[in-house]
């Protein structure tokens, strides 16, 4: 009887449970993250080993790295992790509107991080550093590129989860609406990344001034308009009052997404330490 009472006290979020008492979705995510942890551990270890045995043509990382840009990207990714945690809390309370807003915020921060990485890669390629130019280039692009792919997958997952919150409670068709969401998201993502990269180039050339930002804005007026209109459309779509098939029962889906996003944040902290900070110690 006590066992039955203890079982009732566990919140399974309507998910089937294993003999461990952990929902299957969460257990699967932990298992996946454990395997991914070993994968990243291998890549990080490889970079650290070859860092001590550089090839003669290896560049000086201190001359390549822009710590201001990297610190900004790290800050953005950490803030996005806070947004995901708040989204999990909102989903457990059944606040669909809050979940949508927080997921959108996380997507924006994720795209900003990817924009910083694209800008950094562009600078490195311009300096002659490529995946095949030296051992440092090989390990650096492999490690950070793999993490960037994980972030991109996370942004796609966040987008699909955001769209999932609009599934109607009745049997009304919603596939076309979802495709519309994806088209708007794609346009906003491409426009946002391009604008951020362009602004970063302007700041690098002219310094962080209002003139530099205005110069970048003049060359991207169309993209800025596309981004603003896209965000406005997403905001309007998110204010629908129709009943949806998304409630506290779906909190486990947001939790699984949150675990993945927190994981790539933690991995980036390790990468930032061993790849960037270690070069300046």
Buried (B, 14 or more C-beta within 10 A) or exposed (E): EEEEEEEEEEEBBEBEBEEEEBBBBBBEBEEBBEEBEEEBEEBBEBBEEBBEEBEEEBBEBEEBBBBEBBEBBBEBBBBBBBBBBBBBBBBBEBBBEBBBBBBBBBBBBBBBBBBBBBBBBEBBBEEEBEEEBBBBBBBBBBBBBBBBEBBBEBBBBBBBBBBBBBBBEEEEEBEEBBEEBEEBBEBBBBBBBBBBBBBBBBBBEEEEEEEBBEBBBEBBEEBBEBBEBBBEBBEEBBEBEEEBBBEBEBBBBBBBBBBBBBBBBBBBEEBBEBBBEEBEE
